[in-house]
């Protein structure tokens, strides 16, 4: 069904493009030629008539890569198409209330060129392309200053009275247009861009999708803060498909935002406090941007330092469970003058002495108030920087709240349901506090696809992460009454088949069911029974595999919690579902699939259990897929024209089968769309922008915050860090992505699919939607990561360093308490059962002493382990040349795990080489 829809959509877009291109009226002036300049870093072209940026190519790149979409500019030359060099504003005479607007793109006319002096490359007065009655007179200059290209706006009050500027924005146009491009063209020609909405310290990073080309940094000139980030509306019916799956759209850098905060944004709390600027008659203020190349994506912060911009590094990031300390390190030539927080008291801080490198100053951050908070740093020179945090409940409690909510509030128990959805954990609408029994998108109430399976998937995997007896009992009900036989059925063989949905719109088949008349049922996604019962979408199979595998882990390690089936049964069900998915009759099986790292964990467990035949089956099926990817330059295909879902699975199996080239290609791809930014919403947040259409309550194309891309794409990054444990950039971005799914969970335990990033909304979506895959990423890789950072010394991501002499003593505080990674040893410690309380590391002796308890402290309902089961690996043996740590006392091994008995609810074990 999905493939036929996509084909139809692309056909429609193709026809639309042909029709619209013929009828486009160009006002940009492409026909009159260009102004060309060279700077030390760039070859620059401006459209002569508009003096907007037409092309920006890097000199050090031998390819034809262009940051600006010059190749499709002929389809973006109409009124209302924004370009770099445009300006929007709202202003009013002081003492009046109504704002008047100006927009250089609205009714475009040729600008009035001005004579050039000194370092000016091009200059123009913008009055001709602004409203006839404008409160402001604006001159735009393109300047070369110190080797850097700059875009400057001289804003003058042309009135005889003081004028207040309530909004001033510079639209940014970069080539994020995928429409009509092949996979190779998209990856080789296009970029994505993300903001750090950090006031004077703010910037925009533009990262080529290849992940290997130098990224562009857009930086402020003078007092030109990045106060707001506004999506720019354009005509969505044009040939390139603005605000669609192939063209997310454009944004503007807002220097002032008060006029929007008083109007369109009046019901939200903006990222930064809104400001305006008042100009006296004849007064001029200059705002500007400069364009700088960073050496690489990992080198963005170094590029900022080189440009003498403020740099902030948060550990473990900017999502802080209230029981975990945060560390914040700042680097800027000017000293810190003061810190403040909004809301008042949400965070507190003390200066620390952790920093080891010159130029860094460190603070320990303590979280107090749940939700969003903004830390403001004011430097002695007047520079203002804002850093955005999100505080959650204690991490283990957040997981407990999630599990409780899913198995109570989201629990659907109605034996009369004609679609056989009962009992189940079903989609939930937080805005009305009710389960979603009906939605025109059949999969959402239909327990399948990501947006329908998301809730029961999260509930099942939560039992792997933090088992709870009552919740396990409900998941067994779900598996045996609904998952098996309704979501999944049999085709007469041993191999299971997964349905696309169990809900459908076909009143004749369920005459007694009350389909709400308030819903429009005429769209393609209101599937009939045949469409809902389709079994040809591989993505759906992985959710089922994850549920079976999770309950296998519970049954194997907490045997008293399961009542219906043995661990062997759950393991068999997982394997047979893998076999069915890869039998050659299921679509997308050769694409990387969301959360399929579960299958890699499953394969490891099959090996540990000695199930050779099953190992051979799974391994051979995965190897066949990996061989396909090895022959492709961009093996990240999916249902969509461009996607960030396939990379996780491709990385999992290319690393397993030692295809280093494809694995590296995959990591580079991820780094291009998953940034490190001092903002809880963007740090580690992989690019997603269309899923709200398919799984959200508020349906629109927009940059999503901590949709499932965060948790899933963090898996390759954090996994690669464990292999190369001095690549701290991977740790920071990966841990940021793993932390994202915690922020989705509210104080009552409801988990939203994503956060809406548009400045007029800034809220969590009402639907639980496709949160499940996000949580899978969190559950598979979250742990306490201990590092000796070259700039910041001993740090624990997910934990707290409580002593550094004579040993490094770390308290585990992550949400699972099941994994610890000690980077200097490459030691990856996993508890199949039990919980880490504390780790003592002796760097001289290379020993670890572990304190383990039956369950994570602080959650009374967490099931206690009958014994701890510890698995130890050296994931960085190729880099460190060390062996695998082993217990210093004789312990029994079972299925590859060291069995550790508790005494008075605690156990201690020492590991040595």
SVG drawing of the C-alpha trace seen along z (x, -y; Angstrom):
<svg xmlns="http://www.w3.org/2000/svg" viewBox="-25 -65 74 91">
<polyline fill="none" stroke="black" stroke-width="0.4" points="0.0,0.0 2.7,-2.4 4.6,-1.8 1.6,-2.5 0.9,-5.7 4.4,-6.9 4.4,-6.1 1.1,-8.1 2.5,-11.0 5.7,-11.2 3.6,-11.0 1.4,-13.9 4.5,-16.0 6.1,-15.3 3.0,-16.5 2.6,-19.5 6.2,-20.4 5.9,-20.3 2.7,-22.4 3.9,-25.0 7.4,-25.5 5.7,-26.5 3.5,-29.1 6.0,-30.6 6.4,-34.4 9.9,-35.2 10.6,-38.4 14.0,-37.5 15.8,-38.7 17.7,-35.6 17.4,-36.7 19.6,-39.7 22.6,-37.8 24.8,-37.7 27.5,-39.4 30.4,-37.1 33.0,-37.4 35.8,-35.3 36.6,-35.2 39.3,-33.1 36.8,-30.4 34.0,-30.8 33.1,-31.4 30.0,-33.7 27.3,-34.7 24.5,-37.2 21.5,-37.7 22.2,-41.1 18.7,-42.6 17.9,-41.4 21.4,-41.1 20.3,-37.9 22.6,-34.9 22.5,-32.7 25.4,-30.4 27.9,-29.7 30.6,-27.1 33.6,-26.2 36.9,-26.7 38.6,-23.7 36.0,-21.3 36.8,-20.0 33.2,-18.8 30.3,-21.0 28.8,-21.2 26.8,-24.4 25.3,-25.4 22.6,-27.3 20.1,-25.6 21.3,-27.4 20.4,-24.4 16.7,-24.8 16.6,-28.6 14.6,-28.9 11.8,-27.2 12.2,-29.6 12.1,-33.0 8.5,-34.1 7.1,-36.5 7.0,-34.9 10.1,-32.7 12.7,-33.6 16.4,-33.9 19.5,-34.6 19.7,-38.4 16.0,-39.0 14.7,-40.7 11.4,-40.7 10.4,-43.1 7.6,-44.5 7.8,-48.0 5.6,-50.7 5.9,-54.3 6.6,-54.5 3.3,-55.1 1.1,-53.2 0.0,-49.6 -0.3,-48.2 2.7,-46.7 3.4,-47.4 5.2,-44.7 7.9,-44.7 9.1,-41.8 11.5,-42.0 10.3,-38.8 6.5,-39.6 6.3,-41.8 9.9,-41.7 11.3,-44.5 14.8,-45.3 16.8,-46.8 18.6,-50.1 22.4,-49.4 24.7,-51.7 28.3,-52.6 30.9,-50.3 33.7,-51.5 36.4,-49.7 35.6,-46.1 32.1,-46.2 31.4,-43.6 27.8,-44.8 25.4,-47.2 21.8,-48.2 18.9,-50.1 16.0,-47.8 13.2,-50.5 12.0,-49.5 11.2,-46.0 9.5,-47.1 6.1,-48.6 5.7,-52.1 5.1,-53.4 7.8,-51.9 8.9,-53.1 12.5,-51.9 15.0,-52.7 17.3,-49.6 20.6,-49.3 22.0,-45.8 25.7,-45.2 27.8,-42.2 31.2,-42.7 34.5,-40.9 35.9,-41.5 39.0,-39.8 38.6,-37.2 35.0,-36.4 32.0,-36.9 29.4,-39.1 25.8,-40.1 25.0,-43.4 21.7,-45.3 21.9,-49.0 18.5,-49.7 17.6,-53.4 14.6,-55.1 13.4,-57.4 10.6,-58.9 10.5,-62.1 9.4,-60.0 11.0,-57.1 10.3,-53.7 10.2,-50.4 11.4,-47.3 9.4,-44.4 10.6,-41.8 13.6,-41.6 14.5,-38.5 17.0,-37.3 15.7,-34.4 18.2,-31.6 18.1,-29.5 20.2,-26.5 19.9,-23.4 17.6,-21.1 15.6,-20.4 15.4,-16.7 12.5,-16.9 13.2,-15.2 16.7,-14.1 18.1,-10.6 19.7,-9.2 23.1,-10.1 22.1,-13.6 20.4,-14.2 23.4,-12.9 26.0,-14.7 24.3,-18.0 22.1,-18.8 22.5,-20.0 20.5,-20.3 20.6,-23.2 19.9,-23.6 20.0,-26.5 21.6,-27.1 19.0,-29.6 21.4,-31.0 21.1,-34.8 24.6,-36.5 26.2,-33.0 23.7,-31.7 24.7,-30.2 23.3,-28.1 25.2,-25.0 24.7,-23.9 25.9,-20.3 26.3,-18.6 24.5,-15.3 27.6,-13.4 28.9,-14.1 32.5,-14.5 32.4,-17.9 33.2,-21.1 30.1,-22.5 29.1,-26.1 28.6,-28.2 26.4,-31.2 27.5,-33.5 26.3,-36.9 28.1,-40.1 28.1,-42.6 24.9,-42.6 22.8,-40.4 21.4,-37.8 19.8,-34.6 16.7,-35.3 14.2,-33.4 13.9,-30.8 10.8,-31.1 9.6,-28.8 8.9,-30.8 5.6,-30.1 5.6,-29.8 3.3,-28.5 3.1,-24.7 1.6,-24.0 4.7,-24.9 6.9,-22.5 9.4,-21.8 6.8,-20.8 7.6,-23.3 6.9,-22.0 6.7,-18.4 8.6,-15.2 11.1,-16.2 11.5,-19.9 11.1,-20.6 11.1,-24.4 13.1,-27.4 13.6,-29.4 14.7,-32.8 17.2,-34.1 15.3,-36.5 17.2,-39.3 14.0,-40.5 10.8,-38.7 8.5,-40.8 5.9,-41.5 5.4,-37.7 5.4,-37.0 2.5,-39.5 0.6,-37.9 1.1,-34.5 3.2,-33.2 1.1,-34.7 0.1,-31.3 3.6,-29.8 6.8,-30.4 9.4,-31.2 12.9,-29.9 14.3,-33.3 12.8,-36.4 11.3,-38.4 12.9,-41.8 12.4,-44.9 14.8,-47.7 13.9,-51.4 15.6,-53.8 15.4,-57.5 14.8,-59.6 17.7,-59.2 19.4,-56.6 20.9,-53.5 21.6,-50.1 23.5,-47.4 22.6,-43.8 24.6,-41.1 25.6,-37.5 29.0,-36.1 29.8,-32.9 32.6,-30.7 33.7,-27.1 34.4,-24.6 37.0,-22.0 34.5,-19.1 31.3,-18.3 33.4,-17.2 35.3,-20.4 32.3,-22.8 33.1,-23.8 36.8,-24.3 35.6,-26.5 33.5,-28.5 36.5,-28.9 38.6,-30.0 35.9,-32.6 36.1,-33.8 32.5,-32.8 31.2,-31.4 31.3,-27.6 29.3,-25.5 29.7,-21.7 27.1,-20.1 27.7,-16.7 25.8,-14.5 23.9,-17.0 21.0,-19.3 18.3,-16.8 18.8,-16.3 17.0,-13.8 16.5,-15.6 18.7,-13.1 21.7,-13.5 24.3,-16.3 25.1,-18.1 28.4,-19.7 28.6,-22.7 31.9,-23.9 32.2,-27.3 34.9,-28.7 35.0,-32.4 37.7,-35.1 35.6,-37.2 35.1,-36.1 31.7,-35.1 30.1,-37.9 26.9,-36.3 24.4,-33.4 20.6,-33.4 17.8,-31.0 14.2,-31.1 12.0,-29.9 13.6,-31.2 15.0,-28.4 14.7,-25.8 18.4,-25.2 21.2,-26.0 25.0,-26.0 28.4,-26.0 31.7,-26.6 33.9,-23.5 37.6,-22.8 37.1,-19.9 38.5,-21.7 42.0,-20.6 42.6,-22.7 43.2,-26.5 40.2,-28.6 37.5,-26.4 35.5,-27.2 33.3,-24.6 30.0,-24.6 28.1,-21.8 24.4,-22.1 21.7,-20.9 18.2,-20.4 15.2,-21.4 12.1,-22.1 10.6,-19.7 10.3,-20.8 12.0,-23.5 14.4,-26.0 16.8,-28.6 20.2,-29.3 21.5,-32.8 25.2,-33.5 26.3,-37.1 29.9,-37.8 32.0,-40.8 32.0,-42.2 28.2,-42.2 27.8,-39.0 24.7,-37.1 24.4,-33.3 21.4,-31.1 21.5,-27.4 18.3,-25.4 17.7,-22.5 15.0,-20.0 14.5,-18.5 12.8,-15.1 11.9,-13.1 14.7,-10.8 15.6,-8.6 14.5,-5.3 11.2,-6.8 10.6,-8.2 10.7,-4.6 8.5,-3.4 6.0,-6.1 6.0,-5.2 5.4,-1.5 2.6,-2.3 0.8,-4.7 1.0,-2.3 -0.4,0.6 -3.2,-1.3 -4.3,-4.5 -3.4,-3.2 -4.7,0.3 -7.6,1.3 -9.8,4.0 -13.1,4.5 -13.8,8.1 -16.6,6.9 -14.2,4.9 -14.9,6.1 -11.3,5.5 -10.0,7.9 -7.7,5.2 -8.4,6.2 -6.5,6.6 -3.8,4.3 -1.7,1.2 -3.2,-1.2 -2.5,-4.7 -3.4,-7.5 -4.5,-11.1 -3.1,-13.2 -5.1,-16.3 -8.4,-14.6 -6.9,-11.9 -8.4,-9.0 -7.3,-6.1 -7.5,-6.5 -10.1,-4.0 -10.7,-5.8 -8.6,-7.8 -8.7,-8.1 -5.2,-6.8 -6.1,-3.1 -2.8,-2.1 -3.0,-4.5 -5.9,-2.7 -4.9,0.5 -1.9,1.6 0.5,1.6 2.9,-0.5 5.1,-2.7 2.3,-5.0 -0.1,-2.1 2.5,0.3 4.4,-2.4 2.6,-2.1 2.6,1.7 6.2,1.8 7.3,-0.7 5.4,1.3 7.1,4.5 10.6,3.2 10.1,1.4 9.9,4.8 13.3,5.7 14.7,2.4 12.9,2.4 10.6,5.4 7.5,5.0 5.4,8.0 2.0,6.5 3.1,5.0 4.7,8.3 1.4,10.0 -0.5,7.6 2.1,7.9 1.7,11.7 -2.1,11.2 -1.4,8.9 1.0,11.3 -1.1,14.3 -4.5,12.9 -3.9,10.0 -0.3,9.9 -0.5,13.6 -3.6,14.1 -4.6,10.5 -1.6,8.3 0.2,11.5 -1.3,14.6 0.0,17.8 0.0,18.7 -0.1,22.5 3.6,22.9 5.7,22.1 6.5,18.6 4.6,15.7 3.0,13.0 2.5,9.4 -0.5,7.3 -0.3,3.7 -3.2,2.9 -6.1,4.7 -8.4,1.7 -10.1,0.7 -12.8,-1.5 -15.4,0.8 -18.8,0.3 -20.4,3.1 -18.1,5.6 -18.8,4.2 -22.3,2.9 -22.7,2.4 -19.5,0.4 -20.0,-3.3 -17.4,-5.0 -17.5,-8.7 -19.2,-10.9 -16.9,-13.8 -14.0,-12.0 -13.4,-12.3 -13.0,-8.7 -12.2,-9.5 -8.4,-9.7 -6.1,-6.9 -5.1,-6.1 -8.6,-5.0 -7.8,-1.5 -10.4,1.1 -10.0,4.6 -7.9,5.9 -5.4,3.0 -5.2,3.2 -4.6,7.0 -1.7,6.6 1.4,8.4 4.0,6.9 5.7,4.2 8.9,5.4 9.0,2.5 6.0,4.0 7.7,7.3 10.5,5.7 8.1,4.4 6.8,7.9 10.3,9.3 11.2,6.7 8.2,7.6 9.0,11.3 12.7,10.7 11.9,8.4 9.7,11.1 12.4,13.7 14.8,11.6 12.3,11.3 11.5,15.0 15.2,16.0 16.4,13.6 13.3,13.1 11.6,16.5 9.1,16.1 7.5,13.1 6.1,15.1 3.3,17.5 2.2,18.4 5.2,19.4 8.9,20.3 11.8,18.3 12.4,20.9 8.9,20.1 9.5,16.4 12.9,16.9 11.4,19.2 8.6,16.7 11.2,14.0 13.2,16.2 10.3,17.3 9.2,13.7 12.7,12.9 12.4,15.8 9.0,14.7 10.2,11.1 13.1,12.2 11.4,14.9 11.4,12.9 7.7,12.0 7.8,9.0 8.5,5.5 11.3,3.3 13.1,6.3 16.3,5.2 16.1,1.7 17.5,0.8 14.6,1.1 13.7,-0.9 15.0,0.7 16.4,3.8 19.4,3.6 17.1,5.8 17.7,8.6 21.5,8.2 20.9,8.6 18.6,11.5 21.4,13.1 23.9,12.7 21.4,14.3 20.9,17.3 24.7,17.8 24.8,17.6 22.0,20.2 23.8,22.5 21.0,22.6 23.2,23.2 20.4,23.8 18.7,20.5 22.0,18.7 22.7,20.0 19.2,18.9 19.3,15.4 22.9,14.8 22.5,16.0 19.4,13.8 21.1,10.7 24.2,11.4 22.2,11.5 20.9,8.0 24.4,6.7 25.7,7.9 23.1,5.8 24.1,2.7 27.8,3.3 27.1,2.8 25.4,-0.5 26.9,-3.9 23.9,-5.2 22.2,-2.1 19.7,-4.1 16.5,-3.6 13.1,-3.5 9.4,-4.2 10.4,-7.8 12.5,-9.8 15.0,-10.6 15.1,-9.1 17.0,-8.8 15.6,-5.4 17.8,-2.9 21.1,-3.9 20.7,-2.2 20.1,1.3 22.7,0.8 25.3,0.0 24.3,2.9 24.9,5.5 27.8,4.0 29.8,3.8 28.8,7.4 30.0,8.6 33.1,6.4 32.2,4.1 34.0,1.1 33.6,-1.1 29.8,-0.9 29.7,-1.3 31.8,-4.4 29.6,-5.8 26.6,-5.2 28.2,-7.0 29.1,-10.0 25.5,-10.1 24.1,-10.2 26.5,-12.9 25.2,-15.1 21.7,-15.1 22.2,-14.6 23.9,-17.7 25.7,-18.6 24.0,-21.9 23.6,-23.5 19.9,-23.0 18.0,-20.1 15.7,-19.9 18.4,-19.9 21.3,-18.2 21.4,-14.6 18.1,-15.2 18.2,-13.3 16.4,-15.0 12.7,-14.0 10.1,-16.4 7.2,-14.5 6.1,-11.9 3.5,-14.1 1.5,-13.7 1.4,-10.0 1.5,-9.6 0.8,-13.0 -2.3,-14.7 -1.1,-18.0 -0.4,-17.0 2.1,-19.2 5.6,-19.1 8.0,-20.6 11.4,-19.9 10.4,-17.5 12.2,-17.4 13.1,-14.0 11.0,-11.9 12.2,-8.3 15.2,-9.3 16.9,-10.5 16.9,-7.2 17.5,-5.0 20.3,-7.0 22.0,-7.3 22.6,-3.5 25.3,-3.5 27.0,-6.6 27.2,-5.2 28.1,-1.8 30.9,-3.2 32.1,-5.2 32.5,-1.9 34.7,-0.7 36.7,-3.9 36.4,-5.3 38.4,-8.5 35.9,-9.8 34.1,-11.9 32.0,-13.7 30.2,-10.4 29.6,-9.9 28.2,-13.4 25.8,-13.3 24.9,-9.6 24.1,-10.2 22.1,-13.2 20.1,-11.1 19.6,-8.4 18.5,-11.0 15.9,-12.4 13.2,-9.8 13.3,-10.6 12.1,-14.2 9.0,-12.8 7.7,-11.3 5.6,-13.7 5.2,-13.6 2.2,-11.2 4.1,-8.8 2.5,-9.6 5.1,-9.7 4.5,-11.9 5.6,-11.1 7.6,-14.3 7.8,-18.0 6.6,-20.6 9.5,-23.0 7.6,-25.8 7.8,-29.0 4.0,-29.4 3.6,-25.9 6.5,-24.7 4.7,-21.8 4.6,-18.0 2.2,-16.4 -1.1,-15.1 -0.7,-11.6 1.6,-8.8 2.0,-7.9 5.3,-6.3 7.1,-6.9 7.9,-3.2 10.9,-3.0 12.4,-6.0 12.2,-4.2 13.8,-1.0 16.9,-3.0 17.0,-4.3 16.5,-0.9 19.1,0.9 22.0,-1.5 21.5,-3.7 24.0,-3.2 26.6,-5.0 29.6,-5.9 32.9,-6.7 35.6,-8.7 38.8,-10.6 38.2,-13.5 41.3,-15.4 39.6,-18.8 37.3,-18.0 38.9,-15.2 36.9,-12.3 33.2,-12.5 30.3,-10.1 27.5,-10.3 24.5,-8.9 26.2,-8.8 28.0,-10.8 31.8,-10.9 31.8,-10.8 35.6,-10.4 38.8,-10.5 41.4,-9.4 42.7,-6.8 40.2,-5.3 37.5,-6.6 34.3,-5.9 31.1,-6.4 27.5,-6.2 25.3,-4.8 22.3,-7.1 21.0,-6.3 17.5,-5.0 18.3,-1.3 21.2,-0.8 22.0,2.2 25.1,1.1 28.4,-0.5 31.1,-1.4 34.6,-2.2 36.2,-3.9 39.9,-3.5 39.5,0.3 36.9,0.6 34.9,2.5 31.3,2.9 29.4,4.4 25.9,5.5 23.5,6.9 20.9,9.2 19.4,9.1 20.0,6.8 21.2,3.2 24.5,1.4 24.8,-0.8 28.4,-1.8 31.6,-1.2 35.1,-1.6 37.8,-1.9 41.5,-1.6 43.3,-3.0 46.7,-1.8 45.7,1.8 43.1,1.8 40.5,3.3 36.9,2.7 34.9,3.3 31.2,3.4 28.4,3.0 25.2,4.6 21.7,4.7 18.6,6.7 16.7,3.7 17.3,0.0 16.9,-2.0 14.1,-4.4 11.4,-2.4 9.6,-0.1 7.6,1.7 10.7,2.7 11.0,6.5 14.1,7.7 16.4,10.1 16.9,13.5 20.6,13.2 22.7,10.8 23.7,12.0 26.8,10.1 28.1,10.1 31.5,8.5 33.1,7.5 36.0,5.4 34.4,3.6 37.6,1.6 40.2,4.5 41.5,3.5 42.2,0.0 43.5,0.7 45.1,4.2 43.6,5.3 41.8,8.5 38.4,9.0 38.0,8.5 37.1,11.5 35.9,11.9 38.7,12.4 36.6,15.1 35.1,18.3 31.6,17.6 29.3,19.8 28.6,18.9 25.2,19.4 24.7,18.6 27.7,16.3 26.7,14.4 28.5,14.5 25.9,15.4 26.4,13.3 24.4,14.2 23.1,11.4 23.7,11.3 21.4,8.9 20.3,7.5 23.7,6.5 26.6,8.1 30.2,7.0 32.5,8.4 36.0,7.4 37.0,7.7 40.6,7.8 42.5,8.6"/>
</svg>
